[in-house]
C-alpha cells in the first residue's frame, strides 16, 4: 500500500499502517493502556468468569422459539448472567421478547450462538450486539442505541504510534564520474570530492496532532463507523491530549479497540446454522 522507496510517504503513513493492521486485520495486540484508571482486578475476574461460561460448547436446534425463551435457555445452560434489553412501555428501542427464532448449531461456543441469534433478531434500524456490564458480572444484550447509554471514558496511550521515522535526506551521493576520473589518474586525485551535495530540502514533518488525527480517522472509519459522534452517531467520541486518545464509548467499542485482558476459550466459530 505504501511505496517504501518514498521516504515522506513511508514516514507519514507508518502510524496508519500500524493501527490499521491492528484494527482491520484483528491483530491480538492490544492498544489500550488505561493510564491511571486501569480496569480493577475484581472487574477483570468477573468478566473472565462470565467468559469461561460463555465459552462452553453447545449443540441445539430451535424452531420458532420465542427470543425471551432462547436467552433464558442460554442462561440456564451456561450459567452466564444475561441482561437482554427488551422493548417495554418506556422505550421502543430494544429486543422483542415475542420474536420467533429458528436456528440450529453444532458444537459452538455459547457466545457464538448468541451472535447468531442476534443476527436473526436484528433489523436494519436496530442492529443488536453484546457487551460486558461495567462491573463485569453481566452480559448486556441489545441494540447499540441502548448500549451507548452506558459509555465510559478510557485512556489509550498512543505515544509509540506517534513515532516518526527520521529523515535521511541529507546523505551524500557518490559521484561515479569523479571516482572514475581519480582512478584514471593513478590515484593522484584531482582534488575534487567524490561525493555530490544532496540538498533535496526538508521533508514535511507532521505534528503530533496531525498524526493523532490520522489515527482518529482510521478508528472512526473502520470501527463501528455509524456510532461515532463525528459521523452523526451517539456511541462514542475521541479527543487527543498529550500522547493519549481519550475515548468515551460503550464497552462493545472499547473491546474492539483495546481487546480483553483474557482470551475466550473453546471452539472458535459456528459449524452450521439454519437460515
C-alpha angles and dihedrals in degrees: 000000000000122000101232091202091068105079098196096050092045092049097048095042101045092090092050091050093049097050094035093056090051095049103035100037092041096237115187093232109114122225097192122105105167096208112207093346105063118171106273114250090237090059092047090050092050092049091048092052090052091046091054090053091046090052093064113119116247134190116191144145120205129181122196092339119169111252091232090053091048093056092043089053091050092050093048093046098046102028089229119141109242127188110191113192104227130192111253143157091293100049139022092200109092147071118306108237090202095054111120120230130194116192141146125194134168127212098339131143115266090240090055089050089053089051091053092048091051091051088059095041096049127086135195092269101042113034109187131210140154139249140172117264117248091260091048094233100106139046108226114208126190149080117333089239090065095041089052089069088070097058121144137183123263130176120225117197106219100165091116090052092053092062113123123207110245119252119246095182095129098060111128121249122228113247102217093188091057091048092051092046092052091047091051090054092061095257093300091120131211095245092251125121119253089216126082123216111255108200106157093156127250116308114233114268118210118224121239089252091055092048090048089051089054089056091046091052091052092051096047092044098048109025117066089326097189095051100065120098088226087063096043098269132119102222106088148357133197133211129178120222129167099328096324134099109220105207122186106193144124122274096260089062095043089052090058092049103039104018123216126297088239140031129252110238133207133054112354105222145001117286099200140356135180119238 
